[in-house]
Structures are given as C-alpha cells and as structure tokens.
Amino acid sequence: VQLVESGGGLVQAGGSLRLSCAHSGFPFDDYAIAWFRQAPGKEREGVSCISPSDGTKYFADSVKGRFTISSDNAKNTVHLQLNNLKPEDTAVYYCAVRDVAPYYYCSRYGLNSPEYGYWGQGTQVTVSS
C-alpha cells in the first residue's frame, strides 16, 4: 500500500498550491480519497473528498469556491488545487483512503475520519499574511 502526498510549501496569502496524492496497492479497486488537514492546537478537519469512479465530490464550507479536487485515474493520483489561500489554511494536509464499505463512497455532506483507515505522511502548507 502506498499513499504519498506532495506539493506543500510556503505561499503568500492569495496564492495557490497544488497538492498531489499518489495511491496504489490497496486491497480493493474502487475507493474514495479524501483530504484532511490539521493545524497546531486544532482538531483535524475534513477538507474534500472524491469518488474517482462516479465523480462525487465534497468540499468543506471553509474551502468551497477556493479548492478543487480531481482524479487522474490513469496515474492513480488525486490532486487538490488550493487557490486564494488564506493564513487560516495553514496546516498539515493528509490524504486518506476510505476502508469502510462502500469503499467508493464520498459523502456530499461531510467527512468522517474514522471511515478512512489509510493515511499518508502529510505535507505542510504554510500561508503567510
């Protein structure tokens, strides 16, 4: 099993970053992939998810209209495009794979982190004001 994030960095407010999550080797074929983030001293927040097979997507209210998510199924990679970044977006961003059936399910209403059993190592996003 491989789940590797990349693309984090330091950016000024209003800037953009593209995070990538390379995923492979899972014991099921069709699974939802989510992005979570955690800032120091704060609870983990579900940011976005995508079901690559049916295209269902979810965005937290805090990022709606600024972040987009896409899946390159040929390359087993999910991208999270972060636009118009704000200092409050500063956090470690993690991608995760759902391991609760139905594995492909990405709810339009929110993310429940216990339903995601595979996690990457995280990538730091820092937004300066």
C-alpha positions as CSV (number, residue, x, y, z in Angstrom):
1,V,0.0,0.0,0.0
2,Q,1.3,3.4,-1.0
3,L,-0.2,6.8,-0.2
4,V,2.2,9.7,-0.7
5,E,1.4,13.4,-0.6
6,S,3.4,16.1,-2.3
7,G,3.2,19.7,-3.3
8,G,3.1,21.6,0.0
9,G,5.1,24.7,0.7
10,L,5.2,28.3,1.8
11,V,3.0,30.7,-0.1
12,Q,1.7,34.3,0.4
13,A,-2.0,34.9,1.1
14,G,-3.9,34.9,-2.2
15,G,-1.5,32.4,-3.7
16,S,-2.0,28.9,-5.0
17,L,-0.6,25.4,-4.4
18,R,-1.4,22.0,-5.9
19,L,-1.2,19.1,-3.7
20,S,-0.9,15.6,-5.1
21,C,-1.7,12.2,-3.6
22,A,-0.3,9.1,-5.3
23,H,-2.1,6.0,-4.2
24,S,-1.6,2.3,-5.1
25,G,-1.7,-1.2,-3.8
26,F,-5.0,-1.2,-1.9
27,P,-6.9,-4.4,-1.5
28,F,-10.0,-3.1,-3.2
29,D,-10.4,-1.5,-6.7
30,D,-12.8,1.4,-6.2
31,Y,-12.3,3.7,-3.2
32,A,-12.9,7.3,-2.2
33,I,-9.9,9.5,-1.4
34,A,-10.1,12.4,1.0
35,W,-8.0,15.3,2.1
36,F,-7.9,16.3,5.8
37,R,-5.9,19.0,7.4
38,Q,-4.7,19.7,10.9
39,A,-3.3,22.9,12.3
40,P,-1.4,23.1,15.6
41,G,-3.7,23.0,18.5
42,K,-6.8,22.4,16.3
43,E,-8.9,19.4,15.5
44,R,-8.5,17.5,12.3
45,E,-10.7,18.9,9.6
46,G,-12.1,17.1,6.6
47,V,-11.4,19.3,3.6
48,S,-12.5,17.4,0.5
49,C,-13.1,14.0,-1.0
50,I,-13.6,12.4,-4.4
51,S,-15.0,9.2,-5.6
52,P,-13.0,8.5,-8.7
53,S,-15.5,6.1,-10.2
54,D,-18.6,8.3,-10.1
55,G,-17.0,11.7,-9.7
56,T,-18.8,12.6,-6.5
57,K,-17.0,15.4,-4.7
58,Y,-17.3,17.1,-1.3
59,F,-15.8,20.4,0.0
60,A,-15.9,21.8,3.4
61,D,-17.6,25.2,3.7
62,S,-14.3,26.7,4.7
63,V,-12.7,25.9,1.3
64,K,-15.7,25.8,-1.0
65,G,-15.1,28.0,-4.1
66,R,-11.4,28.1,-3.5
67,F,-10.3,24.5,-3.6
68,T,-10.9,22.0,-6.3
69,I,-10.2,18.2,-6.4
70,S,-9.6,16.0,-9.4
71,S,-8.5,12.4,-10.1
72,D,-6.1,11.2,-12.7
73,N,-7.2,7.6,-12.7
74,A,-4.5,6.6,-15.3
75,K,-1.8,7.7,-12.9
76,N,-3.5,6.8,-9.6
77,T,-3.2,10.3,-8.4
78,V,-5.6,12.8,-6.8
79,H,-4.9,16.5,-6.9
80,L,-6.1,19.1,-4.6
81,Q,-5.8,22.6,-6.1
82,L,-5.7,25.3,-3.4
83,N,-6.5,28.8,-4.7
84,N,-6.8,32.1,-3.0
85,L,-5.1,30.8,0.1
86,K,-5.6,32.4,3.5
87,P,-3.4,32.2,6.6
88,E,-6.1,30.1,8.2
89,D,-5.4,27.4,5.6
90,T,-2.0,26.8,7.2
91,A,-1.9,23.2,8.3
92,V,-0.5,19.7,7.6
93,Y,-2.6,18.2,4.8
94,Y,-3.1,14.5,4.7
95,C,-4.7,12.3,2.0
96,A,-6.6,9.3,3.2
97,V,-8.3,6.3,1.6
98,R,-11.7,5.0,2.8
99,D,-11.6,1.5,4.2
100,V,-15.3,1.2,5.3
101,A,-17.7,-0.3,2.8
102,P,-18.9,1.0,0.4
103,Y,-15.3,2.0,-0.3
104,Y,-16.1,4.3,-3.2
105,Y,-18.5,6.4,-1.1
106,C,-17.7,10.2,-0.9
107,S,-20.5,11.9,1.0
108,R,-21.7,15.3,-0.2
109,Y,-22.5,16.1,3.4
110,G,-19.2,15.7,5.2
111,L,-16.2,13.6,6.1
112,N,-15.9,11.2,8.9
113,S,-12.2,10.5,9.6
114,P,-12.8,7.1,11.3
115,E,-14.0,5.8,7.9
116,Y,-10.6,6.4,6.4
117,G,-8.1,3.8,7.6
118,Y,-5.2,4.6,5.3
119,W,-3.2,7.8,5.7
120,G,-0.3,9.4,4.1
121,Q,2.5,11.1,5.9
122,G,1.2,14.6,5.3
123,T,2.5,17.7,3.6
124,Q,2.9,21.1,5.2
125,V,1.1,24.1,3.8
126,T,2.0,27.5,5.2
127,V,0.3,30.7,4.1
128,S,1.9,33.9,5.2
129,S,-0.1,37.1,5.6
